[in-house]
Amino acid sequence: MKILLVAKPWKGGLAKYLFQALSDAFPNQVRWLPTYPDSFSEHLRYRQNKSAWLDQLVTTINQTDYDVAIFVNYLSIFKKLRADRRHLLWMTDAPNIKQGEDTAFERIFISDLGYEQRLLTQIDAHRYQGELAFACYPKLHQPAQLKQIKTRDACFIGNKDPFRDHHLGYLLQQKIDVQVYGNYFLRTPLFWQYPLHVHAGVQNKAMQQIYAQHKLSINIHAKVVKDGTNMRTFECAAYQIPQVIDTRPGLSRFFEENALMVSEQPAQMLSHIHYLLDYPAYAEEMAVYARQIVLSQHTYYHRLLQALHGWLPADAEYRLQQASTLSY
C-alpha cells in the first residue's frame, strides 16, 4: 500500500500527525512531499524561481508511484496534476479553491462546515465528501506519565487572533492566573501589559509538560473557525486536562456537555474557570470522560478510516482499524 502525503513541511501539526498515523499502519510505505521548502538549498531555489519550484513539485507527484495521495490544503499549481488517480483533498479553515480547479481530486473534504455552502459553489458536488474534522494523535497526545503537582491555575496555548485577544484580555484584567504561550510573546500589547503571564510559543512535543503543570486549559477559537472546533480541543481532551472553551456551532457533534465546560462569552468563561478550580474532583472527572471520547472516536486513525473508506484493500483497512482500537 503506497501512500503519498502532500502538505506543508512543518514538523508539528496536522500533516505530521497524519504522517505518523499512516506510518504506524503502513511502515515504510508513506512518503511526505512538502509543498514548501524544507531545507536551506530548497529555500534558495524557491526564492530564485517559485514557479519552477512548484512545477517541479507537480512533476514529481505525477511521476511518483502510489495507490492513494492525500493533499492537505490547495495550491493553484495542483491544476496541473494528473486526474486519473486516487487523489483526496482535505481543506482546513477557509477553502481557497476556484471553479474548475477541482478536477484532479476524487474526494474533497473540509474541516469546517461553516464553509460548506461557499465550497459547493466552487467544486462539482459529486466530489464533495463533507466534514473531516481534526482529531488527536494518541501516541503523542496523552497525559504525562509522572503525576506532577499542578502549580498554576490555567493556561492557553495558541497564536494571536482578534477574538482571542478579547477573551484573554478580559481574563487577565480579572486577575485570573492564566499563562499564555504563543506568538503573543514580545509582539503584542498583551505581553507588555502582562509580561509575567505571556510566554514564547512551545513545540508540540512540549505541550504535554505545560498541561501537566496547570489545572485547566483555556481554549479560545480563532475567528476563522465558524463551525465545529479546532485541533486543540481534541488534543487537550487526549492530554486529559479539563477544558474551558468558547462555544461554536457544531461543537456538540464531537463532545457532550459534561466533557467540556462551554462558555458563551468572557464573563461566563471566567465563572466556569472559578467553578472548576473550586471543584477539582468534578474537573478531573470531566477530563477523564473527554479523553475516553477522543480515544474511541476522534483519533487520526479514525479520520483516515473515514477519508479512505472504499479505497483501501481489506488488509490495509484492518491495520487502520486495529490502530484506532488500541488502548493508549
N, C-alpha and C positions, 0 to 999 in steps of 0.2 A: 504494500500500500504506500504509494509515493504521494506525499502531500507538500504543496508549496504554500508558504505564508508570505504575503506581500504587504509590508507595513513599515511604518517608521522604525528606525533602529534603536529607539530608546530602550535601555536595559531595565526599565521598570515600567509598570503599567500594563495595559490591555494586551498588546502584542506579545510581551514577554510571558504573560500568564497563558496565553493561547499556545505559544510555542512549547512551554513546559508541559502543559496538559496533553498536547498532541504527542510530544516526545515520550511521556510516560506510557501512553498506549501503543505508540509506534516508534520504538527506539531506532535511531539512525535512519529513519525514513522521512524525516521532516526537514525541509530546507527553508530558511528565512532569507528572503531578498529584501533589503532595505530600500525604501522609497526616498531616502535622504542619505547623504554621505555619512559613513560611519568610521572613517579614518582620515588622517591629515591629507594623504595623497588624493583620496577620492574627493575630499572637500575642495582641494585646489582645482581638480578637473571640473567640478560642479561650478565653481566660481568663474572659471575661464569660459565655459560654454554649457550653460544649464540645459539648453535644448538638446545638445548632443548627448549629454549625460543621461537625460530621461529617455531619449531614443534608444540608447544602448540598454537601458533597463527593460524596455518593452521587447527589444530584440532578444535579450536573454530569456525573458519569460516565454516568448513564442518558441524558442529553441529548446526549452527545458522539457524533460520527460516527467510527467506527473499524472496522477489519477484525478486529483482534486486540487484546485487553487483557491485559497481564501484571501480576499483583499480587504484590508481594514481601511476604510475611507477611500474617497475617489480622487483621482487626478485626471485632468483633461487628456493627458497623454494616453490614457487607457482606451481611448477611441481607436487606437491602432492595434489593439490586442486581437489575436485570432478569436473567432466567435464560435468555434466548433468544439469547445472543450468545456469541462465542468468548472465553471467559474462562479464563485459565491462572493458577493459584495456585502460587507457589514458597515453601515454608515452610522457613525456616532454623532450625537448632537445635531446641529442643523445640516441637512443634506445639501450638497452643492452641485449635484449632477443636473445637466440640462437635457432638454428634449432631444432625442436621437442619439444620446451618448450611452445608452444602456444596453446596446445590442451584444456586447461581449459577455454579458452576465446572465446566467440562467436563473439565479436566485438573488434577490436583493432584500436585505433586512435593514431595519433601523432600530436604534437603541431607545428612541424616544417617540412614543406615539403622538406626541403633540405636534410632530412634523409630518404626520401621515398624509393629510389632505394635500399639503404642499408637494410632497414627493409624488403622489399619484397623478399630479398634473405634469410631471416631468418624465415619467417612465411608462412603459407598457404595463398594464395592470397584471398581466399573467406572470410577470417576473417577480412581482411583489409577494413576499412571504410573511410580512407582518413584523412583529416585535421580536428582537433578540436582545434581551436585557443584559446588563453587566452581571457579574457574579463574584465568587471568591475562588482563590486557588488554595485549597486546604493544606497543602504541604508547606506553604509559607504563612498563610493567614490562620494562625492558631494561637491559643493562649501561651504565655511564657511558661516554660517547663518548671521554673523555680518560682514559687509564690513570693511576691515582693510586698513590702509594706507600701501602701499607696500614700505617698507623701503630699500629693496635690489633689485638688478637687476635680478640675475639669480641663480638658484640652481640646483644641481644634487643630486639625492638620489639613491644610488646603491653601490655595492661592487666592490672590486678591480678586475681588469681584464687588460691584456696587451693592448688590443685595446682601452679601456677607458683611460689607463694611457697616451697614446699618445695624445689623444684629450684634456684631461683635462690639461695636462702639457702645451700644446700649448696655450690654452685659458688663463691660469694663467700667462704665460710668457707675454701675450699681455695686461696684466693689466685689464682683464675683472673682474668685481665684481661677481664672481661665488662662491657660498658657497657649499661645498662638504660634504655630510652626508653619512657615511657608514663605512666599516671596513678599510678604508684608515687611520683612526684616530690612531695616535701613532705607526703605524705599517709599514709605508712606507716612502720612501724619499720625496714623495709629501707632506706629513704632515710637515716634518722638513723644507722643503723649503718654505711652505706657511702655517704656523701654525694658522694664523688668518682666513684662508679660509677653513680649513678642520676640521670637527666636527664628534663626535661619531654618530653611526647609531641611527635611531629612530624607534620606533614601528610603525606598520602600522596605528594605530589609531591616531598617532601624525602627520602623513604626511599632513593632511588637513591644520593644522595651519602653517606648514612650507611653503606650497604652497601659503597660503593666504598672507604671508609676502613678497613674491617675484613676480616680474613682469613676469618672464619667467621660464620655466622648460627646462633644457638641458637633453636630453635623448640619451644616447650612448649605443648601443647594446653590450653585451658581445660577445667575439669571437665565442662562441659556437652557437650563433644564425645565421643560414645560410639563412633562407627564412621566410618571414612574419615579425613578430615583437614580442616584449617582453610584459610582463604584464604591465609595467609602461606606455606604450603608451595608453592603454585603460583606465588605472586608471587616468592619468593626463587629458585625454580628459573629463572624468567624473567629475574631480575636477574643470574643466573649467579654466585651466591655459594654456596660449599659449605655444606651444612646438616647440623647435628647435631639430631636430632628425637626426641622420646619416641614410643614405639610406640602405635599404635591398631589395633584390628581393622579390616581392610579397607584399610589403607594401601597394601598391595601391589597393590590394584586399579589404582592410579594410577602407582606408581613401583616399579621393580625395586630390588633391594638395593644395586646398585652406583651408584645415582643419589643416594641419601641414606645418611647414617650413622644408623641407627635404634638407640635405646637403650631398654633395659627399665627401668632405674632410675637415679637420680642418679649413683651411683658409676660405672656403665658410661658414662654421658654424659660424665663427667669424663675417663675413659680415651679415649673417642672424640675428644674435643677435643684432648687431648695428641697423639694419633696423627696427626690431620690437620694440626696445627701442625708436627709433626716431618717430615711428608711432604707438602709443599705441592704437588708435581707431581701426586700422586695426588688431592689435594683439588681441584685445578683440573680434572683430567680428569673427576672425578665431577660437578662443577658444569656443565661443558660438556654432558655426557650428559643431565643433568636438564633443561637448557634445551632440548635437542633434543626431549625427550619432551613438555614442555608446549606447545611451539610446534606440534607435529604432532598433539596430541591434546586439549590442555586449555586452550584459549582460550575467551573468552566467545562468540566466533563459533561454536565447536563446540557449546557448551551451547545456544545459541539454535537452531541447526540441529536438535538433538535435541528440544528442547521444542516447536518449532513445526512439526515434520515432518508433512506432510499438510495443513497449514493454509495454506501459502504457495503462491501461483502459481509456475509453473516459473521465471519470470524473477527473482522475488524470492528463491527458494531458491538460484538460481545466484549471485546477488550475495553472499549469505552464504557460500556455498562458496568463492567467489573470495577473499573477505576472510580466510577460515580457512587458505588455502593460500599467502598472501603470505609472502615472505621478509623477516623483520624484522631 
